[in-house]
Amino acid sequence: LRESMKELMQSKELKAMATMVFCYNVCVELTEVLWKSILRKQYPSKSLYMEYMANFSQTVGTVAFLLQLIAPGILNVFGWRGTAMIPPVTMGVLAIAFFAAIIAGEDKIPLAQALLIGTVQNV
């Protein structure tokens, strides 16, 4: 572990990747807890919740498969740096929209819209 950390600290690229992975996980954890609480509020019965999560899991799998197919094209268009910036920029924009919807409250933005934004972010 010590040797791995030493290697990580010496490489600019590995430090950047480690920072991106760490920040991504923090962002996911912060939003996912709130998203799941909204999901439980919107779908209070266990069967409705499980149905939503099953559809969500299928969507994640489909999107992952499609992104694998188009990844070479994305790399060709945006290059390595541009492609690497897509996840954090997308996560940031969607996190701002998600938290703004939550802060605005249900009287201004329906709970279903906040749930939709959170779902898109988690996909």
Sine and cosine of phi, psi and omega as CSV:
sin_phi,cos_phi,sin_psi,cos_psi,sin_omega,cos_omega
0.00,0.00,-0.67,0.75,0.01,-1.00
-0.89,0.45,-0.65,0.76,0.02,-1.00
-0.92,0.40,-0.62,0.78,0.03,-1.00
-0.90,0.43,-0.68,0.73,0.01,-1.00
-0.91,0.42,-0.61,0.79,0.03,-1.00
-0.89,0.45,-0.71,0.71,0.03,-1.00
-0.89,0.46,-0.66,0.75,0.01,-1.00
-0.88,0.47,-0.68,0.73,-0.04,-1.00
-0.95,0.31,-0.36,0.93,-0.02,-1.00
-1.00,0.05,-0.35,0.94,-0.07,-1.00
-0.98,-0.20,0.86,-0.51,0.02,-1.00
-0.88,0.47,-0.68,0.73,-0.03,-1.00
-0.92,0.39,-0.68,0.73,0.01,-1.00
-0.92,0.40,-0.60,0.80,0.07,-1.00
-0.89,0.45,-0.67,0.74,0.00,-1.00
-0.90,0.43,-0.68,0.74,0.02,-1.00
-0.92,0.40,-0.66,0.75,0.01,-1.00
-0.90,0.43,-0.64,0.77,0.04,-1.00
-0.90,0.44,-0.68,0.73,0.00,-1.00
-0.90,0.44,-0.69,0.73,0.01,-1.00
-0.91,0.42,-0.68,0.73,0.02,-1.00
-0.88,0.47,-0.75,0.66,-0.01,-1.00
-0.90,0.43,-0.62,0.78,0.05,-1.00
-0.87,0.50,-0.73,0.68,-0.03,-1.00
-0.91,0.41,-0.61,0.79,0.06,-1.00
-0.89,0.45,-0.71,0.70,0.01,-1.00
-0.88,0.48,-0.70,0.71,0.00,-1.00
-0.89,0.45,-0.71,0.70,-0.02,-1.00
-0.90,0.44,-0.67,0.74,-0.02,-1.00
-0.90,0.43,-0.66,0.75,-0.05,-1.00
-1.00,0.10,-0.55,0.84,-0.08,-1.00
-0.91,0.40,-0.60,0.80,0.02,-1.00
-0.88,0.47,-0.74,0.68,0.01,-1.00
-0.92,0.39,-0.64,0.77,0.02,-1.00
-0.87,0.49,-0.70,0.71,-0.01,-1.00
-0.93,0.38,-0.54,0.84,0.05,-1.00
-0.93,0.36,-0.60,0.80,0.08,-1.00
-0.92,0.40,-0.65,0.76,0.02,-1.00
-0.87,0.49,-0.68,0.73,0.02,-1.00
-0.92,0.39,-0.54,0.84,0.04,-1.00
-0.94,0.35,-0.66,0.75,-0.02,-1.00
-0.96,0.29,-0.57,0.82,-0.01,-1.00
-0.83,-0.55,0.99,0.17,-0.12,-0.99
-0.94,0.34,-0.49,0.87,0.00,-1.00
-0.99,0.16,0.54,-0.84,-0.05,-1.00
-0.88,0.48,-0.63,0.78,-0.04,-1.00
-0.93,0.37,-0.66,0.75,0.04,-1.00
-0.91,0.41,-0.65,0.76,0.03,-1.00
-0.88,0.47,-0.73,0.69,-0.01,-1.00
-0.91,0.42,-0.59,0.80,0.04,-1.00
-0.90,0.43,-0.69,0.72,0.02,-1.00
-0.89,0.46,-0.71,0.71,-0.02,-1.00
-0.92,0.40,-0.56,0.83,0.05,-1.00
-0.91,0.41,-0.71,0.70,0.05,-1.00
-0.89,0.45,-0.63,0.77,0.04,-1.00
-0.88,0.48,-0.72,0.70,0.00,-1.00
-0.89,0.45,-0.64,0.77,0.05,-1.00
-0.90,0.43,-0.64,0.77,0.02,-1.00
-0.90,0.43,-0.68,0.73,0.04,-1.00
-0.86,0.51,-0.71,0.70,0.01,-1.00
-0.89,0.46,-0.69,0.73,0.01,-1.00
-0.90,0.44,-0.72,0.69,0.00,-1.00
-0.89,0.45,-0.67,0.74,0.02,-1.00
-0.88,0.48,-0.68,0.73,0.02,-1.00
-0.89,0.46,-0.74,0.68,-0.01,-1.00
-0.90,0.44,-0.63,0.78,0.02,-1.00
-0.91,0.41,-0.56,0.83,0.07,-1.00
-0.90,0.44,-0.60,0.80,-0.01,-1.00
-0.94,0.33,-0.60,0.80,-0.07,-1.00
-0.99,-0.13,-0.02,1.00,-0.02,-1.00
-0.83,0.56,-0.69,0.72,0.03,-1.00
-0.86,0.51,-0.64,0.77,0.03,-1.00
-0.91,0.42,-0.64,0.77,0.04,-1.00
-0.89,0.45,-0.67,0.74,0.04,-1.00
-0.89,0.45,-0.64,0.77,0.02,-1.00
-0.90,0.43,-0.64,0.77,-0.05,-1.00
-0.97,0.26,-0.76,0.65,-0.13,-0.99
-0.99,-0.15,-0.24,0.97,-0.07,-1.00
0.97,0.23,0.07,-1.00,-0.05,-1.00
-0.90,0.43,-0.75,0.67,-0.05,-1.00
-0.91,0.42,-0.72,0.69,0.01,-1.00
-0.89,0.46,-0.66,0.75,0.02,-1.00
-0.91,0.41,-0.65,0.76,0.01,-1.00
-0.92,0.40,-0.42,0.91,-0.01,-1.00
-0.99,0.10,-0.24,0.97,-0.03,-1.00
-0.87,0.49,-0.77,0.64,-0.03,-1.00
-0.87,0.49,-0.75,0.66,-0.03,-1.00
-0.92,0.39,-0.59,0.81,0.02,-1.00
-0.92,0.39,-0.70,0.71,0.03,-1.00
-0.88,0.48,-0.72,0.69,0.02,-1.00
-0.88,0.48,-0.68,0.73,-0.01,-1.00
-0.90,0.44,-0.74,0.68,-0.01,-1.00
-0.89,0.46,-0.72,0.69,-0.02,-1.00
-0.94,0.35,-0.56,0.83,0.04,-1.00
-0.91,0.42,-0.67,0.75,0.04,-1.00
-0.88,0.47,-0.71,0.70,0.02,-1.00
-0.90,0.44,-0.66,0.75,-0.02,-1.00
-0.90,0.44,-0.78,0.62,-0.02,-1.00
-0.92,0.38,-0.55,0.84,0.07,-1.00
-0.90,0.44,-0.65,0.76,0.03,-1.00
-0.91,0.42,-0.62,0.79,0.01,-1.00
-0.93,0.36,-0.72,0.69,-0.03,-1.00
-0.91,0.42,-0.61,0.80,0.00,-1.00
-0.88,0.48,-0.51,0.86,0.04,-1.00
1.00,-0.01,0.29,-0.96,-0.07,-1.00
-0.93,0.37,-0.40,0.92,0.00,-1.00
-0.95,0.33,-0.42,0.91,0.01,-1.00
-0.98,-0.21,-0.63,0.77,0.00,-1.00
-0.79,-0.61,0.87,-0.49,-0.01,-1.00
-0.86,0.52,0.53,-0.85,0.01,-1.00
-0.83,0.55,-0.58,0.81,-0.01,-1.00
-0.88,0.47,-0.57,0.82,0.02,-1.00
-0.94,0.35,-0.67,0.74,0.06,-1.00
-0.88,0.47,-0.65,0.76,0.03,-1.00
-0.89,0.45,-0.66,0.75,0.03,-1.00
-0.89,0.46,-0.71,0.70,0.03,-1.00
-0.87,0.48,-0.71,0.70,0.03,-1.00
-0.89,0.45,-0.60,0.80,0.02,-1.00
-0.91,0.41,-0.71,0.70,0.03,-1.00
-0.87,0.50,-0.67,0.74,0.01,-1.00
-0.89,0.45,-0.65,0.76,-0.03,-1.00
-0.97,0.26,-0.34,0.94,0.06,-1.00
-0.95,0.31,0.00,0.00,0.00,0.00
